[in-house]
Amino acid sequence: MLRKLSTALLILLCSRCSSADNILQVHGSGTTNPSKCYWLIMSQIMDRSKVPVRMTYRAVGSGTGIDEFVGEDNNFAPYNDFGSGDIPMPSLDYANLKDNGIEMLHLPFVLGAISVFHSIPGVGDGELKLTGCTLAKIFKRSIKYWDDEEILELNQCLDKVLPNAKMTSDSYMFLTPSKQLP
């Protein structure tokens, strides 16, 4: 599997690679989540390639990766050969690239798991019940309070513990009540 991913990555990136001193250069930036996977794959490609290859990936966050790939402040000339994000590129950035004659490809490459943590008094590890649909609504911010009807259906114990307690999250991965609880 890793061999197939490595080969696919190299083939896709070679069309945009620059060559300096006969060394194939491939540079990318973006989300931190798959960075160790990228570094491993890139290391294996560089070790096993029959031509000199130098590959780098800077784990700087999805937003920075998108900005560097779009290159809006550089007349839409990308600063790197590829970008990586936790979410697809925003439609406006995609349209700006297309309007400037730049073709791009979205390629699902690495899937990562998301864990949800909570600090609800009286609700222990593994006791909070959330369905996939409910969790998706929390991530979309359609559900913003712990006493939402869908959450209470699964967790009646929260009715009195968290009345009107708003959820907070810095990254959509860590969910905690936003007010101090007794």
C-alpha positions in Angstrom: 0.0 0.0 0.0 2.8 2.4 1.0 4.6 1.6 -2.3 1.5 2.4 -4.4 1.0 5.7 -2.5 4.6 6.7 -2.9 4.6 5.9 -6.6 1.3 7.8 -7.1 2.6 10.8 -5.2 5.8 11.0 -7.2 4.1 10.6 -10.6 1.5 13.3 -9.8 4.1 15.7 -8.5 6.7 15.3 -11.3 4.6 17.4 -13.7 5.2 20.5 -11.5 8.7 19.8 -10.3 11.6 22.0 -10.9 15.1 20.8 -11.7 18.2 22.4 -10.2 21.6 20.8 -10.7 19.9 17.7 -12.2 18.1 17.0 -8.9 14.4 16.6 -9.0 13.0 19.0 -6.4 9.5 18.5 -5.0 8.3 20.8 -2.1 5.0 21.0 -0.3 3.4 22.4 2.8 0.1 22.2 4.7 -1.6 20.4 7.5 0.3 18.8 10.3 -1.9 15.7 10.6 -0.2 13.5 7.9 3.2 15.1 8.1 5.0 12.0 9.5 3.4 9.9 6.8 4.6 12.3 4.1 8.1 12.4 5.5 8.3 8.6 5.6 7.1 8.3 2.0 9.4 11.1 0.8 12.3 9.5 2.6 11.6 6.2 0.9 11.3 7.8 -2.5 14.6 9.7 -2.1 16.4 6.5 -0.9 15.0 4.3 -3.7 14.9 6.7 -6.6 17.2 6.0 -9.6 17.5 9.7 -10.2 18.5 12.3 -7.5 15.4 13.5 -5.8 15.0 16.1 -3.0 11.6 16.2 -1.4 10.4 18.4 1.5 7.2 19.0 3.4 6.6 21.8 5.8 3.9 21.0 8.4 2.5 24.6 8.8 -1.2 24.1 8.9 -3.9 23.8 6.2 -4.5 27.5 5.8 -0.8 28.3 5.2 -0.5 25.3 2.9 -3.4 26.6 0.8 -2.0 30.2 0.8 1.4 28.9 -0.3 -0.1 26.7 -3.0 -2.5 29.3 -4.3 0.2 32.0 -4.3 -2.3 34.9 -4.4 0.3 37.4 -3.2 2.7 36.0 -5.8 0.5 36.6 -8.9 -0.9 33.1 -8.4 2.4 31.5 -8.8 2.6 28.7 -6.1 5.4 28.8 -3.6 5.5 25.0 -3.6 4.6 22.0 -5.8 1.8 20.7 -3.6 -0.3 21.6 -0.6 -2.2 19.4 1.9 -5.2 20.3 3.9 -7.7 18.7 6.3 -10.5 20.0 4.1 -10.8 20.6 0.4 -9.6 23.9 -1.0 -12.1 26.7 -0.6 -14.1 27.4 -3.8 -12.9 31.0 -4.0 -9.2 29.9 -4.0 -10.0 27.2 -6.6 -11.8 29.7 -8.8 -8.9 32.2 -8.5 -6.4 29.5 -9.6 -8.6 28.5 -12.5 -9.2 32.2 -13.5 -5.4 32.6 -13.6 -4.9 29.6 -15.9 -3.7 27.2 -13.2 -5.0 23.7 -13.1 -5.0 21.7 -9.9 -6.1 18.3 -8.7 -7.7 17.4 -5.4 -6.4 14.0 -4.3 -7.5 12.2 -1.1 -4.2 10.9 0.2 -4.3 10.2 3.9 -7.2 9.6 6.2 -6.9 10.3 9.8 -9.0 9.5 12.8 -10.5 12.2 15.0 -10.9 11.8 18.7 -13.4 13.8 20.8 -12.6 14.7 24.3 -14.9 16.2 26.9 -14.7 17.4 30.5 -18.3 17.0 31.6 -18.7 16.6 35.4 -20.3 13.2 36.2 -19.8 11.8 32.7 -16.8 9.4 32.7 -14.6 8.1 29.9 -16.7 6.2 27.4 -20.0 7.3 28.9 -20.8 10.1 26.5 -22.8 8.7 23.6 -22.8 10.5 20.2 -23.8 9.1 16.8 -21.8 9.8 13.7 -24.6 12.2 12.5 -24.7 14.0 15.8 -21.0 14.4 15.8 -21.0 15.7 12.2 -23.6 18.3 13.3 -21.3 19.4 16.2 -18.4 19.8 13.8 -20.6 21.8 11.4 -21.7 23.9 14.3 -25.3 23.0 13.7 -25.4 21.7 17.3 -23.9 24.3 19.6 -25.2 23.4 23.1 -24.8 20.3 25.2 -28.5 20.2 26.0 -29.4 20.0 22.3 -32.4 17.6 21.8 -30.3 15.1 19.8 -27.6 14.9 22.4 -30.1 14.5 25.3 -31.9 11.7 23.5 -28.7 9.7 23.8 -27.6 11.1 27.1 -30.5 12.0 29.4 -28.0 12.5 32.3 -26.8 15.8 30.7 -30.2 17.5 31.0 -29.5 18.7 34.6 -25.7 18.8 34.4 -25.4 21.1 31.4 -28.4 23.3 31.0 -27.8 25.8 28.2 -24.0 25.1 28.2 -22.4 26.2 24.9 -19.8 23.9 23.4 -16.4 25.4 22.6 -13.7 24.1 20.4 -10.5 25.5 19.0 -10.0 22.9 16.3 -13.4 21.0 16.2 -11.6 18.2 18.0 -11.8 19.3 21.6 -15.2 19.9 22.9 -15.8 21.3 26.3 -18.5 23.3 28.1 -17.7 27.0 27.7 -18.7 28.1 31.2 -17.4 27.0 34.5 -19.3 24.1 35.9 -19.8 23.3 39.6 
